[in-house]
């Protein structure tokens, strides 16, 4: 047998790749420590055999917790999930500042000083509200078209501009002298690692994050989390012992803070064709702005109300059987 024949037989013997399928909805992954968000997304996408998936908000490899993953038509709602409130629980070790602002970096400054609990508590108000923050050198922010962390790893000096962020709440929930554990609710663009760094500098002892867990992103919270191990168990388990599809949340879950507007079947058909709908009658909404539109309980579109008209912005194409989740 020649080499060409052997290669042909090998190709013929290889099992066909599983056919990818249309999956629609949200899954709230409990991302494990030591894994990038991109790698976690790839694992979940493969487990579902999904054609299309994306995540709402990157978590550092060190971080664990809430990583909302959107499948299919739910990817159109990712921006709304990312705009939602985020809650983190994190632990800071005092006495050492690192170049990454977490325990994976190299020490750049150290101190034998340790803050008193009262000193830490006195800081909380200073770091609450609209504050100015310089993002970590090792971050995904682009500098002249390059990611800051790529430039930092190549040894280049990275100077990032300070920017305004909003910290809605910051609470001290644990303290033992060497470390302090906080819980914070913050807005988009906030770096928890930078909060730890800046608190350490104000206290005069330095500090870095040793543990970070995201417990909430918009409507997605800890009670909805599912681990990679559980996903794999459900995927491989026998019928009748749990269905992976049952863990999916409807596409509209991410639209929790947006008003819903119900329309007729005829108006829904117009919106799906990209045509505007005139809002008339006493039940017509009197406000303007973004709404999500439904017809007979099925998600139709994201639309804008402007001057009495409903203008489609993103149209959803969901299977008639459910219109969510799969």
Buried (B, 14 or more C-beta within 10 A) or exposed (E): EEEEEEEEEEEEEEEEEEEEEBBBBBBBBBBBBEBEBEEBBEBBBEBBBBEBBBBBBBBBBBBBBBBBBBBBBBBBBBEBBBBBBBBBBBBBBBBBBBBBBBBBBEEEEEBEEBBEEEEBBEBBEEBBEEBEBBBBBBBEBEBEEEBBBBBBEEEEEBEBEEEEBBBBEBEBEEBEEEBBBBBBBBBEEBBBBBBBBBBBEBBEBBBBBBBBBBBBBBBBEBEBBBEBEBBEEBBEEEEEEEEBEEBBBBBBBBBBEBEEBEBEEEBBBBBBEEEBBEBEEEEEEEEEEBBBBBBEEBBBBBBBBEEEEBBBEEBBEBEEEEBBBB
